[in-house]
């Protein structure tokens, strides 16, 4: 796929009318990253051909990792030289030792500098070890170094959920320069997973100012994932404000936002293109997904059931073309109402004699040879995602006599508090004492307690402590799965290698991860698969786990394995956000008793109860509360659209290559 072909959709002036700066939306994150890397490479080569230095401003975080990986590939395989490159990084935590696990010095060395031929003397990153009384002078010197290098030719940027660029938090003035800044609470929460807890995140950082960034000759801001969509829209479509530092980029003469579809989802061109004019002029069409999206949007905007929408409603809210294309509100309303009605099923695995639930058709007997009961694999990235995100459906599938397998893809061992692990080791010691099992357990407890006592903030766990935490989560997952009705022999713990680093930072997906996934699928030969599709997971683990599944399925297709041909892959959400009604293709309603059973299954994960180590961005609720609220809200939305009223609904989307690719899943790991 060429980068030109991968832009979605064609950015005509009419389609981008509400965008105050240039935006390019690509088919997936990997293509977007390659595109940006090529831009940087071309600039480096142009400068080298003229005998000039190329000055780059660089960013850290998960978003630019794909760009750096492509630059490394261009260096190794296409001879891209960095000998004429000088770099300035946006920021660094303070205080922070350069060799520390979370240091941006270390991040840049591991993800770029150690793999290319750049002169170390040409690398500039704010010094997190600078004494407090010397910080102001250090920041001034950083500004002078940029000026002495001739200014930044191209500045790479990400965007935080507060709209920050660099660490320029809300309120940062447009003319600000490199300085020490106190980090916003949301920013610190977002960084919590990197530091093994929010309390370990430094409260301050040194950052280039907004004015410093705006002085760069060219700016490219990259954003991937659903969790960036809202702030991207504010930065792109709303007026400049100090409360969203990224909005200041609107004043720059050469700036582009490079997005994947998820990050661009809230832009008018993606969310409500009909408000910009006739969609056919933009290369779009009133196909069933677009029609359903528009009708649901109108119903929600007016707070009216679908069947009560009138011709006037459509005409007065920018949908005249849809109305004329479909013949009037009455027929259109009925059509969309029936489509959404068919998503609702109490038999997610199909019924006996009518065994297949088909997206868009509901329960269907189109495939008479389809089996009942079915073999089903539920993939759970962490040991609790299955019951949090689709616990009601999991229980129902078991109750309806399907052969349900649950595959826990990672150990989740970094997401356990130290004192929780120590408590369980203490229990082991007490058991050993009560049953006269020897003193070895006591010595083991003392060793673990000593390590935890002397452990520094942000320091990785020892191998022993990681094992304890992994076993703790394994027993919780087993208890929850068995409570849900899964047979013990159908509970699988994969411990995929990409995750088992002992650090928050994980490896890229590897051949062993794919092999282990495919081996499990070949053993079970499932009729259906369920997998996590909420790519806003702040750790990136969900992305990588989904990619492992997709790559395994691609390999199964290449081998033309019989079980692969009619397989359905359903994507669930729930831990971080939920599918919207216009997206849902299978809606499984839950009764009050099923909601309670789901809650009790989640409660089996005691190490995540009351307070999770990595609660995710800006949501203090427990996971069971989030899940219940989202399931209830989905049911309420269905009710408001005029559909049957339920206590709760779990929503699913059927995977298709156009929806998400193996390449796009996992790029933020």
N, C-alpha and C positions, 0 to 999 in steps of 0.2 A: 504494500500500500504506500503510495507516495504521499508526502506531506500535503500536497495540493489537494489530492483526492480525500484526505482525511479530515479536512475542515468541514464542520457541520454547523449550520448550513451555509450556503454562499452568503457572504456578508454584504448584501446590497445596501445602498444608502438608506432606503426606506425601512429595511429591516432593523437597522442599527440607529434609527432616528432618536431614540431616547438615551443612547450611550454617549457619554461626554468625552470618551477617549476610545482608541482603537482596541478592539477585542477580537480574538480569534479562538474559536471553539473547535477542538480536535476530537476525533473519534474515541481516543483513549489517552491515558496518561503517558504511556510509553512513546506513542507517536509525537505527542506534544513535547516531551523531553528531548527526543531526537531532533525535532525541529529547532528547538532553542540551542542545542549543542551545535548544530550546523551553522546557525547564525553567529555564534561565538567563534567557531573555527574559521569561518569566512573572514571575519574581522581580523583575527590573528594573522591569517595569511596575507590579507591586503596590507596590513601594517608592515609585515616582514618584507614583502616585495618592495616597499618604499624605504626600507631600512629604518623603520620607526618602531618605537616601543608601543605595545598594546597594553593599556591599563584597564584592568577588570575589577569591578566591585562584586564581591561574592557573598552569598548567603549560606546559612546553615539550616538544619532541620531536615525532615523527611522529604519535603517536596523537591529540592534540587538534586537529590541523590541520583535520580535517573539521568539528569543532565550531566553530572560528573562521570557517571558510568559510561555514557556515550562519548564524552571527551577522552576518557582513558582508552576506549576502543579505537577512536580516531587516531590517537597517538600511537598505539601499538600496531594497528592494521593499515593505517593510511599515512603514517609518517608525520602527523601533525606535531610540530615542534612548539614548545613553550619557552624557548630560550629568549624570546623577545617580549615575554609577558611579565608584567608587574601586577600584583594583586593587593587589594585592600578589602578586608572583611568588614561586614557591617557592625559586628558587635561581639561582646564577650561578657560572661557573668563576672561579677566582682563581689567578694574575692574568689579567685579560681586559679589553681595551679595548672600550668599548661599540659602536664601529663595526666591530669585527673580524668576519670572516666567520662565525665560530662563536659569537659572543656571543649570549646570550639577550636582551639589549636589542635587538639587531638582529633576531633572530627574531621577537620580539613586534611590533616596528614593521612588519615586512614582512608578517606573517601576520594582524595584527589592527589595531593601533593607528592605522596610517596610513590605514586604510580606513573608520574610524568617527569619530564626533564626540566622542570622549572628550577631556576637558581634560588636556593633558600633565602639569599639576601634580598630577593625581589618580593618576598612574601611578607605582608603586613597584617597583623591581627592585634586589636587592643590587648594590652597586657593586664590580665586579671590579677597579677600579683602586685600591682602598683600600690604603694602605701596611700592611705586615704588623703593625706596632706599633699600628695604629689599628683593626684588624679587630674586636677584641672590643667596642670602643666602638661601632663601626658596627652590629654585630649587636644590641647592646642598644638602640640608637636605632631599629632596624628593628622590634623588639618593641614599643617605646613607640609608634611610629607606627601599628601595627596596633591597639593598645589605644585610642589617641586617636581612631581612626576608628570606634570602637564595636565592634571585633572583626569577624571575617570571617563574612559571612552564608552563603556557599557556596564551598567549596574544591574545585576540580577537580584530580584526581590521575591520574597514570599509575602503572605498576608496573614496576620493573626486574627482570631475571632473578634478581637476588639477593634480590628481595622489597623493594627499597628504594622508599620514597615520598619525593619530593624527592630529595636525595642522602643520606638517612639509611640508611647501609650497615648490614649485619648487626652486631649489638652495640649499636646506638643505643638508649639508654634511653628508656623511655616518657615520661619527664618532660623530655626534652631540649628546648632552645630554639634559636633561630637562632644558628648558630655556623659556624666554619670546620672542615671535615672532610677527611680524606684519602680519596681515592676507592679503592674496591675494584678489584682487577685486572680482574675480570669487567666491571665498569662501564666501565673505561677501554677494554677491548677492544670493548665494544659501541659506544663512541663513536668508535672508530678511523676508521671510514669518513667521519665528519664532518670529521676533522682530517687526512685524507690519511696516515694511519698512526698506530698506537698511541703511538709515541714522541713525537708532537706533542700528545697529549692532556694538558692540565694535570693535575697530580697532586692538586690540592686544589680545593675549591669551598665557597662559602658557601651554607647551606641553612637553611630553616625547620626547626625540630626536630619530633620526633614529637609532643611536648606542644603545640607551637604549632599543628600541624595539627589535633590532637584538640580544640582550643579552638574551632574553627570550628563554627557552628551546624548546617551541613549539609555532607556530604561525598559527592562522586560520583567513583568511580574507574573509569576506562575502560581496557580491555585488548582488543587485537585480535591475532590470529595464533596459530598452533600453538606458537610458541616461548614464549608466555606461559602456556600451559595448565597446566604442572606447578606453577609458582609461584602461580598463581591458586588452584589446589586447596589448596595448603598454607596460603595466607592465609585461605581461606574455611572449610575443613573441619577444620583441625588447631588445637590449642590455641594461645593467644597465646604467642609467644616472641620474645625480642630478636633472634634470628637471622633472623627475617623481620619487618621493621619493619611491613609492611602488615597483619600479623595483629593489631596493636594496634588497628586500626580496629574490631575486633569489639566493643570496649567503648563505641563511640560510639552515642548514641541515634538518630541519623538519618544512616545511611550506606547507599549502594547501590553495588554493582559492576555496571557495564554492559559486557556482553561480546558478541562475535560468536561463532558456533558453534565456531570453531577455538580461541579462548581458553577456552571453557567445556568443551572436549572431555574433560578429565580429571575434571570434577565427577562425583560419583556419579550424579546425575540423568541425565547424558549418557552416561557410560561404562558403567555397570552399574545401570540403573534398577530391574532386577528384585530387587536387594538391598533395595529400599525398600518392596516390597509388590507387589501385583498391578498390572502395568503398565497394564491397561485402565482402572484407576481414575484414571490420570494422563492419559488421552486418547491413550495409545500402543497399539500393536497388535503381535502376533506376526507381522509381515509377514516376507518372506524376508530382507531386510537385518538386521532385529532378531534373527531366529532364528540367522542365520549369525554375527552378532556374539557372541551368547550362547554358542553352541557352541564357537567358537574361543577365547573367553575361558575357558571351563571347561577345555578341553583344555590351554591354556597354563598355567592356574593349577595343574592337577594334573600337568603334564608327562606327559600321556598322548596317544597317537594318538586321533584322533576315533573310529575304529571300536572302540576299547577302552573308551569311556565307558559306564558302567552306569546303570541306573535309580537306584541308590543315590547315584552321583556327582551326578546332577541334583538329587535330593531333598535332599541334604545341603548343597548350595551355592546355595540360594535359587531354584532353577529348577523347582520343583514344578509351577507353572502351565504352563510351556512343555512339560513332559513330558505333562501331562494333555491339553493342547491338541493334541498331535501324535501321541499314541498309544503312546509308549514310546521308550526309547533306541535300540533296534535300527533301527527305520525312520527315526528322526530322524537318527541318525548316518550312515546310508547316504545319505540325501537331501543333507545338508550336504557330505559327503565328495565326492559326485558334482558338486555345484555348484562346489566349489573345484577339483576335477580338471579341470572344463571350462574353467577359466581358463588352463590351461597350453597353450601352443602354440609350436611351432617355426616357424610360418608366420604371423607377425603381420600380413602383408598378405593372408592367405588363400592357398589352394592353387589351381592351375589346375584348372578344372572345378568347384571348390568354393570360390569366390573370396572369400567374406566371413567374417571373424571377428566373430561377434555376441556382445556381452556377455551372459553367462549361458547361452549356447548353445554357445560354441566355434565352430569352423569350420563354417559353414553354407552351404547352397546355396539358402537361402530366396529370395534375389534372384538369379535366374538371369541377369539382364541385366547384373549387375555385372561390371566389366572386370577382366581380368588380362592383363598386369601393370597395376598401378595407378600413378596419379600421386599422389605423396605429398609434402607439405610438412612439414618439421621446422623449427619455429621455435625459435631459440636466443636468449634474452634477451641474454646475454653471448657473446663469441666462442668460449667453450669449454663452455657448458652442454650442448650436444648430445652431445659425446663423453663428458663426465663422467657425465651422467645417463642416457643411453640409447645409449651408443656401441656396445654389443653388438647391440642391435636395429637401429641404423642400418646397421651392417655387414651384418647378415643381410638386411635389406630390399634392400640393393644387390646382395648375392650372389644373391638370388632374382629379380633382373632387373626390379625395379620402377623406375619413373622417379622417383628421389628428389631432391627439391630441399631445400636447407638455406638458411634465411633468418636471417641474423644481425641481430637487431633493433637492437642498439646497437653503438657502436664499442668500448666497454670501455676507452676511452683514459685514464680516471683511475686504472685499476688496474695501472699499470706503474711500476716504480721508475725514478727519474730516471737512476741510473747505467746502467740497462739501455738507456734511450734514448740516452744519451751514447755508450755502447759501439757502438751501431749507426751513429750519426753518424760516429764515428771510423772505422768500417769503410768508410763511404761516402767519407770523405776519403782513405783508403788506396787504394781502388779508383781514385779520380780521379787520384791521384798515379802509380799503377802504369801507368795507361793514358794519361797526359798529357792529362787531360780539363780542365785549367785549375785556377786557384786559387780559384774560387768555392766549391767544396766545403770548402776549408780555412777560408775566412772564415765560412761557414755553421757549421762545427763550433765555431769560436771563439765565435761569437755564442751558440750553444746552451750551451756549457760555461760561459760567463760568466753567463748567466741562472741556470743551475742552481747555480753557486757562490754567487751573491748572493741566491738565493731564501730567503725567510723561512719558518719552520715554519708549515705550514698554508696557505701562499700558493698560490692557483690557478696552474696552468701558463700559460705564454704560448700564443698560438694556434699558433705554430710547434711548440712542444714537444708540445702536444696532438695535432697532426697526425702527428708522428713516432710517438707512442705508438699512435695509432689505426692507422697503416699497419703498425706492428710486429705488432699483434694481428690485423690483417686477413691478413697473410701466414701467420701461424701457423694461423689458422682455415682458410685455403684449403688449407694442407698437410695438416691433420688430416682435412678433409672428403675430399680427393682420396685420401688413404691409406685412408679408410673405403670408398671406391668411388664417391663422388659425382662425376659429370661436372663439369668446370670450368664449363661454361656453365649449370649448375644451382646454382651457388653465388651467393647474393644477399647484398649488404651494404646494409641499409636505412638505417642511421644515423638512426633516428627522431629528429625534432627535440626531443622532450621531454627527451632525454638530453644533448644537445649544448650544455650551459650552461657547461662548463669548471669547474664546481663539483660538489661531492658532492650538494648540493641540486638536484633536478631540477624541471622545470616539471610542471604537471598535464597529463594527456593532452589532446591537441588535435585539431582536425579534420584537420590534415596527417598526424598519426600514423595516424589511422584510414584516411585516403585512401590513403596509401602501402601500408598493409597490404592493403586491399581491391584495389588495383591489382595487387599481386603475385598475390593469389588468383585474380583474374579472368584473368590471363595463364596461370596454370598450370591452373586449374579442377580442383583436386585431388579425389580420392576419399576421402582421409584426411589429417588434420592431426595433428601431435604438437606439444604446447606444454608449457611449464614450469608445473607446478601446485604447486610448493613455495613457499608464500607466506611462509615464515619467512625468506626471503632478507633479510639485515639492511639492504641498501641500499634495499629497496622496489622495485627495478627489475623484478623478476619480476612483481609485482602489476600494475604499469603495463603491461608488455608483454602480459600475458594480457588485460588490459582492452581494449587496442587490437585484439586478435584478436577478442574477443567482440563488440565494437561493430561491427567490420567484418562479422562474420557476421550480426549483427542487420540491418545495412543490406542485405546480400545477400538475406536472407529477405524484407525489405520489397519488394525488387525482383523477388522470386520467380525468382532466377537458378537455372537448371536444376541446375548442379553442387552447389548448396547443399542440395538436397532430401534426398539420401541420404548426406550427408557424416557421417563419424565424426570426432570430436575426442577424441584420447587425451591425457590429462594425465600427464606423467612427473614424478618427483622424483629426488633423489639427491645434489645438492650439499649440502643442509642436513639433510634427513631422508628417510625412505622411507615409502611406503604400507605399512600393516600388512596381514597376510594376509586379514583380514575385509573390507578395503576393495578389494583388488586384483581387477580384472575381467579383466585380461589379464596373464599371467605368461609372460615369454619366457625360457626357460632358456638358459644360456650354458655351453659346454664349456670346459675349461681353455685350449684354443688360442684360443677367442673372447675369453676374459678377457685373455689376453696381447695379442691384437690391439687390444682396447679400451684397454689400458694404453699401448701404443705410440702410439695415436692421441692420447691425452691428453698424452703426452710431447712431441708436436709443439708444444704451447703452452709454449715454453721460458721466456717471460717470467713464467709463473705457476708454474714448476717450482721445487722446493726450498723456496721461501718466497713466498707470495702477499702482495701489498700489503694486501688486505682478506681475511684468512683466515676471517672470520666468528667467531661467538661461541664462545670457550673450547674450541677444537678445534685443536691444534697440528699435526695431521697434514696431509700434502699432499692435494690433491683426489683424486688417483688412489688414494691409500690409503683415503680415506673411501669412495669409490665402490666399491672392491673389497670393503671390509669390509661395507658395507650390502648389496651384492648377495649376498655369501656368507651373511650373517645371514638374509636373506630365504629363501635356499635351505635353510638349516638349519631355519628355522621350518616351511617346507613339509614337510621331512623328519620333523620331530618330530610334525607333525599326521598322519603316516602316508602322505604322498604320495611320489612318486618322489624319489630323492635326486639333486640336481644340484650342479655346482660353484658356480654362481651363478644368480641370477634377477633380471631387471629387471621391475618392476611398473608397471602402468598402470591408470588409472581413466578410464572413458568420461564425458566431460562431459555434464551435464544441467543445465538451468536451476535445478533445486532444489539442485544441489551448490554452484554458485558463480555469481554473477550478474555481469554487466558493471558493475553499480554497486558491488559489494563489492570486486572486483579493482581495485587501484590506489589505494585510499583512503589507504594509508600511504606513498605515494611521497615 
